Amino acid sequence: MPYPKDHKMKVRKTIIESAAQAFRTNGIHDVSVPFIMKGAGLTHGGFYSHFNNKEQLVAEACRYAISDTIALLQEAADQEGQIPKINVVIDYYLSPYHRDRTEMGCILPALSGEISRTSEEVRQVFTHELERMISFISNLAEIDASKGSALLSTMVGSLVLARSVSDPELSDNLLSAGKQYAKELVKT
């Protein structure tokens, strides 16, 4: 019995979702294609009928993960009713909840350190997705792209450091300081 017409597209999406989760949690270099395929509930052999190589999957996972993060942040901003909406996004982004759930969190703090050592194709996709995230943040905060870049950099940097330290109190303090500074940046 033949597969439905959209079967291949659904399988591809499942692989991309598995990859995005694995890359967010473990980075690019520590995740193998068999690990990703197992996470998708598939065998390793089917990978190459969907992707040319792991680099192509990394690029697709970056696209998917940024879209996922933007949708999540927009949903949080729309539900809260707090004005300005950017404060809701800052509070969510720099929360212990987001810090502790790398598998579903923003891919920027998870992969930024590794992206510089990937192919030009992946770096171009990552650059485009970073620009999309800056645009989202800038529009939501009603600030120009330069301030939006500074705001996102503050948020990403604070989250990277909060995830990196072994001292829970220091981690919480880094999130709190990042939130305070990010909100000040939006006011000026």
Residue, then its C-alpha position, 0 to 999 in steps of 0.5 A: m500500500p503506497y504512502p499518502k502524498d504528504h508522507k515524505m514531507k511529514v517524515r522530513k519535518t519529524i527529522i528536523e524537529s528531532a535534530a533541532q531538539a538534539f542540537r539545542t541540547n547537545g550541540i552540533h558536533d556531539v550529535s550523530v545522524p543515527f542519534i537524530m534518526k533514532g530520536a525521530g523514531l526512524t532508522h539511519g538508512g532513511f536519512y539520505s532520502h531526505f537530506n544530502n548531508k548533516e550540514q543541510l540538516v543543521a541549516e534546516a534545524c536552525r530555520y525550524a528552531i528560530s521559527d519555533t522560538i519566535a512563535l513561542l515568544q509571540e504567543a507568550a507576549d500575546q497571552e500576558g496582556q502586559i505592556p510593553k510586550i517586550n517585557v514579557v518576552i524578556d521575562y520569559y527568555l531570561s527565566p529559569y524555565h527557559r534556561d533549564r529546558t535547552e531542548m526546547g529553548c532558543i537555538l542561538p545560545a545553544l549553537s552560536g559558539e559552534i556555528s563559526r566552525t560550520s560550512e558557509e551554507v550553515r553560517q548563511v542560514f544562521t545569519h539570516e535566522l539571527e536577522r529574523m530574530i533581531s527583526f522580531i525583537s526590534n518590532l516587538a520592542e518598537i526600537d531600531a535594529s541596532k538597539g534590537s541587536a543590543l537587546l538580543s545580544t544581552m538576552v542571549g549572552s545572559l542566558v549562555l552565562a546562566r546555563s554555563v555556571s555550576d552555582p545556581e545562585l549565580s545563574d539566577n543572578l545572571l538571569s536577573a541582571g540580564k533582565q534588568y539591563a535588557k528592560e533598561l535598554v528598551k526604556t532609553 
